[in-house]
């Protein structure tokens, strides 16, 4: 095939050129993805994105966020940095019975090569 290694999907939701921010789409997208593929949601917006992140955590998707996607926490307050956003996703992962990856584990999942010094 054309894909080497484990395929990855990035479902872009909540932007004009992406899909609607509807968590009910995630089980369908997951079903249509190649078997054993890794997937994540890039969700752009305010309150609506948090339902997507929670559902992605429940369905086994990789989780990602940052101020490039939203400035707002689920309660509507403004995030002071990426830290509170990442903390919310870590809570969603734990609520779904999942472990949170260490930095080394995350690099391995993303197939990031360690640079020589």
C-alpha distances in whole Angstrom, upper triangle without the diagonal:
4,6,8,10,12,11,14,16,19,22,24,27,31,31,31,28,26,27,30,31,31,30,30,27,25,25,23,21,20,20,17,15,12,13,15,14,17,19,22,24,26,29,32,35,38,39,36,34,35,34,31,31,33,30,27,29,30,26,25,23,24,27,28,31,33,36,33,33,36,40,41,41,41,45,45,46,45,42,44,41,37,39,40,37,35,38,37,34,35,37,35,32,35,37,33,34,31,32,32,30,32,31,29,27,26,25,23,21,21,19,22,23,27,29,31,35
4,7,10,11,10,13,14,17,20,22,25,29,28,29,25,24,25,28,29,30,29,29,26,24,25,23,20,20,20,17,15,12,15,16,14,16,18,21,23,24,27,30,33,36,37,35,32,34,33,29,29,32,30,26,28,30,26,25,23,23,26,26,29,31,33,31,30,34,37,39,39,39,43,43,44,42,40,42,39,35,37,38,35,33,36,36,32,33,36,34,32,35,36,33,34,31,32,31,29,31,29,28,26,25,23,22,20,19,18,20,22,25,27,29,33
4,7,8,6,9,12,15,18,20,23,27,27,28,24,23,23,27,28,28,27,27,24,22,23,21,18,17,18,16,13,10,12,13,11,13,15,17,20,21,25,27,31,34,35,32,29,31,31,27,26,29,27,23,25,26,23,21,19,19,22,23,26,28,31,28,28,31,35,36,36,36,40,40,41,40,37,39,35,32,34,35,32,30,33,32,29,30,33,30,28,31,33,30,30,28,28,27,25,27,26,24,22,21,20,18,16,15,14,17,19,22,24,27,30
4,7,7,10,14,17,20,22,26,29,29,30,27,25,26,29,30,30,29,30,27,24,24,24,21,19,20,19,15,13,14,13,11,13,16,18,21,23,26,29,33,35,36,34,31,32,32,28,27,29,28,24,26,27,24,22,20,19,22,23,26,28,31,29,29,32,35,37,37,37,41,41,42,40,38,39,35,32,33,35,32,30,32,33,29,29,32,31,28,31,33,30,30,27,27,26,24,25,24,22,20,19,18,16,15,14,12,15,16,20,22,24,28
4,6,9,13,16,19,22,25,29,29,31,28,26,26,29,29,29,28,28,26,23,23,23,20,18,19,18,15,12,12,10,9,11,14,17,20,22,25,28,32,34,35,33,30,30,30,27,25,27,26,22,23,25,22,19,18,17,20,21,24,27,30,28,28,31,34,35,35,35,39,39,40,39,36,37,34,30,31,33,30,27,30,30,27,27,30,28,25,28,30,27,27,24,24,23,20,22,21,19,17,17,15,13,12,11,10,13,14,18,20,23,27
4,7,10,13,16,19,22,26,27,29,26,23,24,26,26,26,24,25,22,19,19,20,17,15,16,15,12,9,9,7,6,7,10,14,17,19,23,26,29,31,32,30,26,27,27,23,22,24,22,19,19,21,18,15,14,14,17,18,22,25,28,26,26,29,32,33,32,32,36,36,37,36,34,35,32,28,29,30,27,25,27,27,23,24,26,25,22,25,26,23,24,21,21,20,18,20,20,18,16,15,15,12,10,10,10,13,16,19,22,25,28
4,7,10,13,16,19,23,23,25,22,20,20,23,23,23,22,22,20,17,17,17,14,12,14,13,9,7,9,8,5,6,8,12,15,17,20,23,26,29,30,27,24,25,25,21,20,22,21,17,19,20,17,15,13,13,16,17,20,23,26,24,23,27,30,31,30,31,34,35,36,34,32,34,31,27,28,29,26,24,27,26,23,24,26,24,22,25,26,23,24,21,22,21,19,22,21,20,18,16,16,14,12,11,11,15,17,21,23,26,29
4,7,10,13,16,20,20,22,20,17,17,20,20,20,19,20,17,15,16,16,12,11,14,13,9,9,11,9,6,5,5,8,11,13,16,19,23,25,26,24,20,22,21,18,17,19,18,14,16,18,15,13,10,10,13,14,17,19,22,21,19,23,26,27,27,27,31,31,32,31,28,30,27,23,25,26,23,21,24,23,19,21,23,21,19,23,24,21,22,19,20,19,17,20,19,19,16,14,14,14,10,9,11,14,17,20,22,26,29
4,6,9,12,16,17,19,16,13,14,16,16,17,16,17,14,12,13,13,10,9,12,11,8,9,11,11,7,6,4,6,8,10,13,16,20,22,23,21,18,19,19,15,15,17,16,12,15,17,14,13,10,10,12,13,15,18,21,19,17,21,24,25,25,25,29,29,30,29,27,29,26,23,24,25,22,20,23,22,19,20,23,20,19,22,23,21,22,20,21,20,19,21,21,21,19,16,17,17,13,12,14,16,20,23,25,29,31
4,6,9,13,13,16,14,11,11,14,14,15,14,16,13,11,14,14,10,11,14,13,11,13,15,14,11,9,6,5,6,7,10,13,16,19,20,18,15,16,17,13,13,16,15,11,14,16,14,13,10,9,10,10,12,15,18,15,14,17,20,21,22,22,26,25,27,25,24,26,23,20,22,22,19,18,21,20,17,19,21,19,18,22,22,20,22,20,21,19,19,21,20,21,19,16,17,18,14,13,15,17,20,23,25,29,31
4,6,10,11,13,11,8,8,10,10,11,11,13,10,9,12,12,8,10,13,12,11,14,16,16,12,11,7,6,5,6,8,11,14,17,18,15,12,15,14,10,11,14,13,10,14,16,13,14,10,11,11,11,13,16,18,16,13,16,20,20,21,20,24,24,25,25,23,26,24,21,23,23,19,18,21,20,17,19,21,18,18,22,22,20,22,20,22,21,21,23,23,24,22,19,20,21,17,16,19,21,24,27,29,32,35
4,7,7,10,8,5,6,9,9,11,12,14,12,11,15,14,11,13,16,15,14,17,20,20,16,14,11,9,6,5,6,8,11,15,16,13,11,14,14,11,12,15,14,12,16,18,16,17,13,13,13,12,12,14,16,13,11,14,17,18,19,19,23,22,23,22,21,24,22,19,22,22,18,18,21,19,17,20,22,19,20,23,23,22,25,23,24,22,22,25,24,26,24,20,22,23,20,18,21,22,25,28,29,33,35
4,6,9,9,5,5,5,5,8,9,12,10,10,14,14,12,14,17,16,16,19,22,22,19,17,13,11,7,6,5,7,9,12,13,10,8,12,12,9,11,14,13,12,15,17,16,17,14,15,14,13,13,15,16,14,11,12,16,16,17,17,20,19,21,21,20,23,22,20,22,21,17,18,21,19,17,20,21,18,19,23,22,21,24,23,25,23,24,26,26,28,26,23,24,26,22,21,24,25,29,31,32,36,38
4,7,8,6,6,5,4,8,11,13,12,13,17,17,15,18,20,20,20,23,25,25,22,20,17,14,10,8,6,5,6,9,11,8,8,11,12,10,12,15,15,14,17,19,19,20,17,18,16,15,13,15,15,13,10,11,14,14,16,15,18,17,19,19,19,22,21,19,22,21,17,19,21,19,18,21,22,19,21,24,24,23,26,25,27,25,26,28,28,30,28,25,27,28,25,24,27,28,31,33,35,38,40
4,6,5,7,7,8,12,14,17,15,16,19,19,17,20,22,21,21,24,27,27,23,22,18,15,12,10,8,6,8,11,14,12,11,15,15,13,15,18,18,17,20,22,22,23,19,19,18,16,15,15,15,13,10,12,15,16,18,18,21,19,21,20,20,23,22,20,23,22,19,21,23,21,20,24,25,23,24,27,27,26,29,28,29,27,28,30,29,31,30,26,27,29,26,24,27,28,31,33,34,38,39
4,6,8,8,10,13,17,18,16,18,21,20,18,21,24,22,22,25,28,29,26,24,21,18,15,13,12,10,11,14,17,14,14,18,18,16,19,22,21,21,24,26,25,26,22,23,21,20,18,19,18,16,14,15,18,19,21,22,24,22,24,23,23,26,25,24,27,26,23,24,27,25,24,28,29,26,28,31,30,29,33,31,33,31,31,33,32,34,33,29,30,32,29,27,30,30,33,36,37,40,42
4,7,9,12,14,17,19,16,17,21,19,17,20,22,20,20,23,26,27,23,22,19,17,14,12,12,11,13,17,19,17,16,19,20,17,19,22,21,20,24,25,24,25,21,22,21,19,19,19,19,16,14,17,20,21,23,24,27,25,27,25,25,28,26,24,28,27,24,25,28,26,24,28,29,27,28,31,31,30,33,31,32,30,30,33,31,33,32,28,29,30,27,25,28,28,31,34,35,38,40
4,7,9,11,14,15,12,13,17,16,13,16,19,17,17,20,23,23,20,19,15,14,11,10,9,10,12,16,17,14,13,17,17,14,16,19,18,17,20,22,20,21,18,18,18,17,16,18,18,16,13,16,19,20,22,21,25,23,25,24,24,27,25,23,26,25,22,23,25,23,21,25,26,23,24,28,28,26,29,28,29,27,28,30,29,31,29,26,27,28,25,23,25,26,30,32,33,37,39
4,6,8,11,12,9,11,14,13,11,14,16,15,15,19,22,22,19,19,15,13,10,10,10,11,12,15,16,13,12,15,14,12,14,17,15,15,18,20,18,19,17,18,17,17,17,19,20,18,15,17,20,20,21,21,24,23,25,25,25,28,26,24,26,26,22,23,25,23,21,24,25,22,23,27,26,24,27,26,28,27,27,30,30,31,29,26,28,29,25,24,27,28,31,34,35,39,41
4,5,9,10,9,11,14,13,12,16,18,17,18,22,24,25,22,21,17,15,12,11,10,10,11,13,14,10,10,13,12,10,14,16,14,15,18,19,18,20,18,19,18,18,17,19,20,18,15,16,19,19,20,18,21,20,23,23,23,27,26,24,26,25,21,23,25,22,20,24,24,21,23,26,25,23,27,26,28,27,28,31,31,33,31,28,29,30,27,26,29,30,34,36,38,42,43
4,7,9,9,10,13,14,13,15,18,18,18,22,24,24,21,20,16,13,10,10,7,8,9,10,10,7,7,10,9,7,10,12,11,12,15,16,16,18,16,17,15,15,15,17,18,16,13,13,17,16,16,15,18,17,20,20,20,24,23,21,23,21,18,19,21,18,17,20,21,18,19,23,21,20,24,23,25,24,26,28,28,31,29,25,28,29,25,24,28,29,33,35,36,40,42
4,5,6,8,11,11,11,14,16,16,17,21,23,23,21,20,16,14,11,12,10,12,12,13,12,8,9,11,8,7,11,12,10,11,14,15,14,17,15,17,16,17,17,20,21,20,16,16,20,18,18,16,19,19,22,23,23,26,26,23,25,23,20,21,22,19,18,21,21,17,19,22,20,19,22,22,25,24,26,29,30,32,29,26,29,30,26,26,29,30,34,36,38,42,44
4,5,6,8,10,10,11,14,15,16,19,20,21,19,17,14,12,10,12,10,13,14,14,13,9,9,9,6,5,8,9,6,8,11,11,10,13,12,15,14,15,16,19,21,20,17,17,20,18,18,15,18,19,22,23,23,26,25,23,24,22,19,19,20,17,15,18,18,14,16,19,17,15,19,19,22,21,23,27,27,29,27,24,27,27,24,24,27,29,33,35,37,41,43
4,6,7,8,9,11,12,14,15,19,20,21,19,19,16,15,13,15,14,16,17,18,16,12,13,13,10,9,12,12,8,10,13,12,11,15,14,17,17,19,20,23,25,24,20,21,24,22,21,19,22,22,26,26,26,30,29,26,27,26,22,23,24,21,19,21,21,17,18,21,19,17,20,21,24,24,26,29,30,32,29,27,29,30,26,26,29,31,35,37,40,43,45
4,6,5,6,9,10,11,12,16,18,19,17,16,13,13,11,13,13,16,17,18,17,14,13,14,12,9,12,13,10,10,14,13,12,14,13,16,16,18,19,22,24,23,19,21,24,23,22,20,24,24,27,27,27,30,29,26,28,26,23,23,25,22,19,22,22,19,19,22,21,18,22,21,24,24,25,29,29,31,28,26,28,28,24,24,27,29,33,35,38,41,44
4,5,5,6,8,10,10,14,15,16,14,13,10,10,9,12,12,15,17,18,17,14,13,13,11,8,10,11,8,7,11,10,8,11,9,12,13,15,17,20,23,22,18,20,23,22,21,20,23,24,26,27,26,29,27,24,25,24,21,21,22,19,17,19,20,16,16,19,18,15,18,18,21,21,22,25,26,27,24,22,25,24,21,21,24,26,30,32,35,38,41
4,6,5,6,9,10,13,13,14,14,14,12,12,12,16,16,19,21,22,21,17,16,16,13,11,13,13,9,9,12,10,7,10,10,14,15,18,20,24,26,25,22,23,27,25,24,22,26,27,29,30,29,32,31,27,28,27,24,23,24,22,19,21,21,17,17,20,18,15,18,18,21,22,23,27,28,29,25,24,26,25,22,22,25,28,31,34,37,40,42
4,5,5,6,9,12,13,15,14,15,13,14,13,16,17,20,22,23,22,19,18,19,16,13,16,16,12,12,15,14,11,14,13,16,18,20,22,25,28,26,23,25,28,27,27,25,28,29,31,32,31,34,33,30,31,30,26,26,27,25,22,24,24,21,20,23,22,19,22,21,24,25,26,29,30,31,28,26,28,27,23,24,26,29,32,35,38,41,44
4,5,5,6,10,12,13,11,12,10,11,11,14,15,18,20,22,22,18,17,18,16,13,14,16,12,11,14,14,11,13,11,14,16,17,20,23,25,24,21,23,26,26,26,24,28,28,31,30,29,32,31,27,29,28,24,24,26,23,20,23,24,20,20,23,22,19,22,21,23,23,24,27,27,28,25,23,25,24,21,20,23,25,29,32,34,38,40
4,5,5,8,9,10,9,10,8,10,11,14,16,19,22,24,23,20,18,18,16,13,14,15,12,10,12,12,8,10,9,12,14,17,19,23,26,24,22,24,27,27,26,24,28,29,31,31,30,33,30,27,28,27,24,23,25,23,19,21,22,19,17,21,20,17,19,18,20,21,21,25,25,26,23,21,23,22,18,19,21,24,27,30,33,36,39
4,6,8,8,11,11,12,11,14,15,18,19,23,25,27,26,23,21,22,19,16,18,18,14,13,16,14,11,12,12,16,18,21,23,27,29,28,25,27,31,30,29,28,31,32,34,35,33,36,34,31,32,31,28,27,28,26,23,24,25,22,21,23,23,19,21,20,23,24,24,28,29,29,26,24,26,25,21,22,24,27,30,33,36,39,42
4,7,9,11,10,12,12,14,15,18,19,22,25,27,27,23,22,23,21,18,19,20,17,15,18,17,14,15,14,17,19,21,24,27,29,28,25,27,31,31,30,29,33,33,36,35,34,37,35,31,33,32,29,28,30,28,24,26,27,24,23,26,26,22,24,23,25,26,26,29,30,30,27,25,26,25,21,21,23,26,29,33,35,38,41
4,6,8,7,9,9,12,13,16,18,22,24,27,27,24,21,22,21,17,18,19,16,14,17,17,13,13,12,14,17,19,22,25,28,26,24,26,30,30,29,28,32,33,35,34,33,35,33,29,30,30,27,26,28,26,23,24,26,23,21,24,25,21,23,21,23,23,23,26,26,26,23,21,23,21,18,18,19,23,26,29,31,35,38
4,6,6,9,10,14,16,19,21,25,28,30,30,27,24,25,24,21,21,22,19,17,19,19,15,14,14,15,19,21,24,27,30,28,26,29,33,33,32,31,35,36,38,37,35,37,35,31,32,33,29,27,30,28,25,26,28,25,23,26,26,23,24,22,24,24,23,26,26,26,23,21,22,20,17,17,18,22,24,28,30,33,37
4,6,9,11,15,17,20,23,26,29,31,31,28,26,26,25,21,21,22,19,17,18,18,14,13,13,15,19,21,25,28,31,30,28,30,34,34,33,32,36,37,38,38,36,38,35,32,32,33,30,28,29,28,25,25,27,24,22,24,25,21,22,20,22,23,22,25,26,25,22,21,22,20,17,18,18,22,25,28,31,34,37
4,7,9,13,16,19,22,26,29,31,30,28,25,25,24,21,20,21,18,15,16,16,13,11,11,13,17,19,23,26,29,28,27,29,32,32,31,31,34,35,37,36,34,36,33,29,30,30,27,25,27,26,22,23,25,22,19,22,23,19,20,17,19,20,19,21,22,21,18,17,18,16,13,15,15,19,22,25,28,31,34
4,6,10,13,16,19,23,26,28,28,25,22,23,22,19,18,19,17,14,15,16,13,11,10,11,14,16,20,23,26,25,23,26,29,30,29,28,32,33,34,34,31,33,30,27,28,28,25,23,25,24,21,21,23,21,19,22,23,19,20,18,19,19,18,21,21,20,17,16,17,15,12,12,14,17,20,23,26,29,32
4,7,11,13,16,20,23,25,25,23,20,20,20,16,15,17,15,11,12,14,11,9,7,7,11,13,16,19,23,22,20,23,26,26,26,25,29,30,31,30,28,30,27,23,24,24,21,19,21,21,17,18,20,18,15,19,20,17,18,15,16,16,14,17,17,17,14,13,14,13,9,10,12,15,18,21,24,27,30
4,7,10,13,16,20,22,22,19,16,17,16,13,12,14,13,9,11,13,10,8,5,6,9,11,14,17,20,19,17,20,23,23,23,22,26,27,28,27,25,27,25,21,22,23,19,17,20,19,15,17,19,16,15,18,19,16,18,15,17,16,15,18,18,19,16,14,15,15,11,11,14,16,20,22,25,29,31
4,7,9,13,16,18,18,16,13,13,14,10,9,12,11,7,9,12,10,9,5,5,6,7,10,14,17,16,13,16,19,20,19,19,23,23,24,24,22,24,21,18,19,19,16,14,17,16,12,14,16,14,13,17,17,15,17,15,16,15,15,17,17,19,16,13,15,16,12,12,15,17,20,23,25,29,31
4,6,9,12,15,15,13,9,11,11,8,7,10,10,7,10,12,11,11,8,8,7,7,9,12,15,14,11,13,17,17,17,17,20,20,22,21,20,22,20,17,18,18,14,14,17,15,12,15,16,14,14,18,18,16,19,17,18,17,17,20,19,21,19,16,18,19,16,15,18,19,23,25,27,31,33
4,7,10,13,14,12,9,11,12,9,9,13,13,10,13,16,15,15,11,10,9,7,7,10,12,10,8,10,14,15,15,16,20,19,20,19,17,20,18,15,17,17,13,13,17,15,13,16,18,15,16,20,20,19,22,19,20,18,18,21,20,22,20,17,18,20,17,15,19,19,23,25,27,30,32
4,7,9,10,9,5,8,10,7,8,11,12,11,13,16,16,16,13,12,10,9,8,10,11,10,6,8,12,12,13,13,17,16,17,17,16,19,17,15,17,16,12,13,16,14,12,16,17,15,16,20,19,19,22,20,21,19,20,23,22,25,23,19,21,23,20,19,22,23,26,28,30,34,35
4,7,10,9,6,10,12,10,11,14,15,14,17,19,19,20,17,16,13,11,9,10,10,8,5,6,10,10,12,13,16,14,16,15,14,17,16,14,17,16,13,15,17,15,14,18,19,17,19,22,22,22,25,24,24,22,23,25,24,27,26,22,24,26,23,21,25,25,28,30,31,35,36
4,7,7,6,9,11,11,12,15,16,16,18,20,21,22,19,19,16,14,11,11,10,10,7,6,8,8,11,11,13,11,13,12,13,16,16,15,18,16,13,16,18,15,15,19,19,18,20,23,22,23,26,25,26,24,25,27,26,29,28,25,27,29,26,24,28,28,31,33,34,38,38
4,6,6,8,10,11,12,14,16,17,18,20,21,22,20,20,17,15,12,12,11,12,9,6,7,6,8,8,10,8,10,10,11,15,15,15,17,14,12,15,16,14,15,18,18,17,20,22,21,22,25,25,26,24,25,27,27,30,29,26,28,30,28,26,30,30,33,35,36,39,40
4,6,6,8,10,11,12,14,15,17,18,20,21,20,20,17,16,14,14,14,15,12,9,10,7,7,6,8,7,10,11,13,16,17,16,18,15,12,15,16,13,14,17,16,15,18,20,19,20,23,23,25,23,25,27,27,31,29,26,29,31,28,27,31,31,35,36,38,41,42
4,6,6,7,9,11,12,13,15,16,18,19,18,18,16,15,14,15,15,16,12,11,13,11,11,9,11,11,14,15,16,19,19,18,20,17,14,17,18,14,14,18,17,15,18,20,19,19,23,22,24,23,25,27,28,31,29,26,28,30,27,26,30,31,34,36,38,41,42
4,6,5,6,9,10,11,13,14,15,17,14,15,12,12,10,12,13,13,9,8,11,10,10,9,12,12,14,14,14,18,17,15,17,15,11,13,15,12,11,15,15,13,15,18,17,17,20,20,21,20,22,24,24,27,25,22,25,26,23,23,26,27,31,32,34,38,39
4,5,5,6,9,10,11,12,14,15,14,14,11,12,10,13,14,15,11,10,12,10,8,6,10,11,13,14,14,17,17,15,15,13,10,12,12,9,9,12,12,9,12,15,14,14,18,17,19,18,20,22,23,26,24,21,24,26,23,23,27,27,31,32,34,38,39
4,6,5,6,9,10,11,12,14,13,15,13,14,13,16,17,18,14,13,16,13,12,9,12,13,16,17,17,21,20,18,19,16,14,15,15,12,11,14,13,10,13,15,13,13,17,17,19,19,21,24,25,28,25,23,26,27,24,24,28,29,32,34,36,40,41
4,5,5,6,9,10,10,12,11,12,10,11,11,15,16,16,13,13,16,14,13,12,15,16,18,19,18,21,20,18,19,17,14,14,16,13,11,14,14,11,13,16,14,13,17,16,19,18,20,23,23,26,23,21,23,24,21,21,25,26,30,31,34,37,39
4,5,5,6,9,10,11,9,9,7,8,9,12,15,15,12,12,15,13,12,11,14,15,17,17,16,19,18,15,16,14,11,11,12,9,7,10,11,8,9,13,12,11,14,14,15,14,16,19,20,22,20,17,20,22,18,19,22,23,27,29,31,35,36
4,5,5,6,9,10,10,11,9,11,12,15,18,19,15,15,17,15,13,11,14,16,18,19,18,21,20,17,17,15,13,13,13,9,8,10,9,6,8,10,9,8,12,12,14,14,17,20,21,24,21,19,22,23,20,21,24,26,29,31,33,37,38
4,5,5,6,9,9,11,10,13,14,18,20,20,17,17,20,18,16,14,17,19,21,22,21,24,23,20,21,19,16,16,16,13,11,13,13,9,10,13,11,9,13,13,16,16,18,22,23,25,22,20,23,24,20,21,24,26,30,32,34,38,40
4,5,5,6,5,7,7,10,12,16,19,19,16,17,20,18,17,15,19,20,22,22,21,24,22,19,19,18,15,14,15,13,10,12,13,9,9,12,12,10,13,12,14,14,15,19,20,22,19,17,20,20,17,17,21,22,26,28,31,34,36
4,6,5,6,7,7,10,13,16,19,20,17,18,20,19,17,15,19,21,22,22,21,23,22,18,18,17,14,13,13,11,8,9,10,6,5,9,8,6,9,8,11,11,13,16,18,20,17,15,19,19,16,17,20,22,26,27,30,34,35
4,6,8,10,11,14,16,20,23,23,20,21,23,21,19,17,20,22,24,25,24,26,25,22,21,20,17,16,16,14,11,12,12,8,7,10,8,5,8,9,12,13,16,19,21,23,20,18,22,22,18,20,23,25,29,30,33,37,39
4,6,9,11,14,17,21,24,24,21,22,25,23,21,20,23,25,27,27,26,29,27,23,23,22,19,18,19,17,14,15,15,11,10,13,12,9,11,10,14,15,16,20,22,23,19,18,21,21,17,19,22,24,27,30,33,36,38
4,7,9,13,16,19,23,23,20,22,25,24,22,21,24,26,27,27,25,28,26,22,22,21,19,17,17,16,13,13,14,11,9,12,12,9,10,8,11,12,13,17,18,19,16,15,18,17,13,15,18,21,24,26,29,33,35
4,6,10,13,17,20,20,17,19,22,21,20,19,23,24,26,25,23,26,23,20,20,20,17,15,16,15,11,13,14,11,10,13,14,11,13,11,12,12,13,16,17,18,15,13,16,16,12,13,16,18,22,24,27,31,33
4,7,10,14,18,17,16,18,20,20,19,19,23,24,24,24,21,23,21,17,17,18,15,12,14,14,10,11,13,11,9,13,14,12,14,11,11,10,10,13,14,15,12,10,13,13,9,10,14,15,19,21,24,27,29
4,7,11,14,14,13,14,17,17,15,16,19,20,21,20,17,20,17,13,14,14,11,9,11,10,7,8,11,9,8,12,13,12,14,11,12,10,10,13,13,16,13,11,13,15,12,12,16,16,20,22,24,28,29
4,7,11,11,9,11,14,15,14,15,19,19,19,18,15,17,14,11,12,12,9,8,11,11,8,10,13,12,11,15,16,15,17,15,14,12,12,14,13,16,14,11,13,15,13,12,16,16,19,21,23,26,28
4,7,8,6,8,10,11,11,13,16,16,16,14,12,14,11,8,10,10,7,6,10,10,8,11,13,12,13,16,17,17,19,17,17,14,14,16,15,18,17,14,16,18,16,15,19,18,22,23,24,28,29
4,5,6,7,8,10,11,14,16,15,15,12,10,11,8,5,8,9,6,7,11,11,10,13,15,15,16,19,20,21,23,20,20,16,17,17,16,19,19,16,17,20,18,17,20,19,22,23,24,27,28
4,5,5,5,8,10,14,16,14,13,10,8,9,7,6,10,10,8,10,13,13,13,16,18,18,19,22,23,24,26,24,23,20,20,21,19,23,23,19,20,24,22,20,23,22,25,26,26,30,30
4,6,8,11,13,16,18,16,16,13,12,13,11,9,13,14,11,13,16,16,15,18,20,20,21,24,25,25,27,25,25,21,21,22,20,23,23,19,20,23,22,19,22,21,24,25,26,29,29
4,7,9,11,13,16,14,15,13,11,14,12,10,13,13,10,12,15,14,13,16,18,17,19,22,22,22,25,23,23,20,21,22,21,24,23,20,21,24,21,19,23,22,26,27,28,31,32
4,5,8,10,13,11,11,9,8,11,11,10,12,11,9,12,14,13,13,16,17,17,19,21,22,22,25,24,24,21,22,23,22,26,25,22,23,26,24,22,26,25,28,29,30,34,34
4,7,10,12,9,8,6,5,8,8,9,11,10,9,12,14,13,14,17,18,18,20,23,23,24,27,25,25,22,23,24,23,27,27,23,25,28,26,25,28,27,30,31,32,35,35
4,7,8,6,6,5,5,9,10,10,12,10,8,12,13,11,13,16,16,16,19,21,20,22,25,24,24,22,23,25,24,28,27,24,26,29,27,26,30,29,32,33,34,37,37
4,5,5,6,6,6,10,11,10,11,8,7,10,10,8,11,13,13,13,16,18,17,19,22,21,22,19,21,23,23,27,26,23,26,28,26,25,29,29,32,33,34,37,37
4,5,7,9,10,13,14,14,14,10,9,12,12,8,11,14,12,12,15,17,15,17,20,20,21,20,22,24,25,28,27,24,27,29,27,27,30,30,34,35,36,40,40
4,6,9,10,14,15,16,16,12,12,15,14,11,14,16,14,15,18,19,18,20,23,23,24,22,25,27,27,31,30,27,30,33,30,30,34,34,37,38,39,43,43
4,7,9,12,14,15,16,13,12,16,15,13,15,18,17,17,20,22,21,23,26,26,26,24,27,28,28,32,31,28,31,33,31,30,34,34,37,38,39,42,42
4,6,9,12,13,14,11,11,15,14,13,16,18,17,18,21,22,21,24,26,26,26,24,26,27,27,31,31,28,30,33,31,30,34,33,37,37,38,41,41
4,6,9,11,12,10,10,14,14,13,16,18,18,19,22,23,23,25,27,27,26,24,25,26,26,29,29,26,28,31,30,29,32,31,34,34,35,38,38
4,6,7,8,6,7,10,11,11,13,15,16,17,19,21,21,23,25,24,24,21,22,23,22,26,26,23,25,28,27,26,29,28,31,31,32,35,34
4,7,8,7,9,12,12,13,16,17,18,19,21,23,24,26,27,26,25,22,23,23,22,25,26,24,25,29,28,26,30,28,31,30,31,33,33
4,5,7,8,9,11,12,14,15,17,18,20,21,23,24,26,24,23,19,20,20,18,22,23,20,22,25,24,23,26,24,27,26,27,30,29
4,6,5,6,9,10,11,12,14,16,17,19,20,21,23,21,20,16,17,17,15,19,19,17,18,21,20,19,22,21,24,23,24,28,27
4,5,5,6,9,10,10,12,14,15,16,18,20,21,19,18,14,15,15,14,18,18,16,18,21,20,20,23,22,24,24,25,28,28
4,5,5,6,9,10,10,13,14,15,16,19,20,19,18,15,17,17,17,21,21,18,21,24,22,22,25,24,27,27,29,32,31
4,5,5,7,9,10,11,13,15,15,17,19,17,17,14,16,17,16,20,20,17,19,22,20,20,23,23,26,26,28,31,31
4,5,5,6,9,10,11,12,14,15,17,15,14,11,12,13,13,16,16,13,16,19,17,17,20,20,23,23,25,28,28
4,5,5,6,9,10,11,12,14,15,14,13,10,12,13,14,18,17,15,18,21,19,20,23,22,26,25,27,30,31
4,5,5,6,9,10,10,12,14,14,14,12,14,16,17,20,19,17,20,22,20,21,24,24,28,28,30,33,34
4,5,5,6,9,10,11,13,11,11,9,12,14,15,18,16,14,17,19,17,17,21,21,25,25,28,31,32
4,5,5,6,9,10,11,9,8,6,9,11,13,16,14,13,16,18,16,17,21,21,24,24,27,30,31
4,5,5,6,9,10,10,10,9,12,14,17,19,18,17,20,22,20,21,24,25,28,28,31,34,35
4,5,5,6,9,9,10,10,13,16,18,20,18,17,20,21,19,20,24,24,28,29,31,35,36
4,5,5,6,5,7,7,10,13,15,18,15,14,18,18,16,18,21,22,25,26,29,32,34
4,5,5,5,6,7,11,14,17,19,16,16,20,20,18,20,23,24,27,28,31,34,35
4,5,7,10,11,15,17,20,22,20,19,23,23,21,23,26,27,31,31,34,37,38
4,6,9,11,14,17,20,22,19,18,22,22,19,21,24,26,29,30,34,37,38
4,7,10,13,16,19,20,17,18,21,21,19,21,24,26,29,30,33,36,37
4,7,9,13,16,17,14,14,18,17,15,18,20,22,25,26,29,32,34
4,6,9,13,14,11,12,15,15,14,16,19,20,23,23,27,29,31
4,7,10,11,9,9,13,13,12,14,17,18,21,21,24,27,28
4,6,8,5,6,9,10,9,11,14,14,17,17,20,23,24
4,5,5,6,9,10,10,12,14,14,16,15,18,21,22
4,5,5,6,9,10,11,12,11,13,12,15,18,18
4,5,5,6,9,10,10,10,11,10,13,16,17
4,5,5,6,9,10,10,12,12,16,19,20
4,5,5,6,8,9,12,12,15,19,20
4,5,5,6,5,8,9,12,15,17
4,5,5,6,8,10,13,16,19
4,5,8,11,13,16,19,22
4,5,9,12,14,18,20
4,6,9,12,16,18
4,6,9,12,15
4,6,9,12
4,7,9
4,6
4
